[in-house]
Amino acid sequence: MTATTASGTTLASPPLAEAAGWSAAEVEVATGPVNDLPAGQVLALLASLPGWSSLSGKQRDRWVSGATRVLEWLQTHPGAGWQQRWLAAGADDLVWIDELAADGPSSLAWQRDEVRCGLIGLLLCRVVLPSYEF
């Protein structure tokens, strides 16, 4: 999917842009509205999600912990914002969730669910915009 902005910049996913033979100067990766926020401010956005207040304290802690793990992992990849890091990490391929989940003291299923909860929160806050293949 592509779109042309008022400035003439073409918005496209990197694979589509590459397949079309467009140069990096011709392509601007679409980003979410909070792409440039620091991690702490992104985590604070979770509390604005619908239904957040109905979650128990333990559930909220789990979402924040999972989102923290995802953001810390994204910060290990190059990029000028969360979306560029997402793309650089190849995060549309969900293999990384099991890799992150393996780094915890609890069972793999518990850790995987924590990462999944955090990722859901980040997606709902539009921190990253995954591809259609996601």
Buried (B, 14 or more C-beta within 10 A) or exposed (E): EEEEEEEEEBBBBBEBBEEEEBEEEEBBBEBBEBBEBEBEEBBEBBEEBEEBEEBEEEEBEBBBBBBBBBBEBBEEBEBEBBBBBBBBBEBBEEEBBEEBBEEBEEEEEEBBBBBBBBBBBBBBBBBBBBBEEE
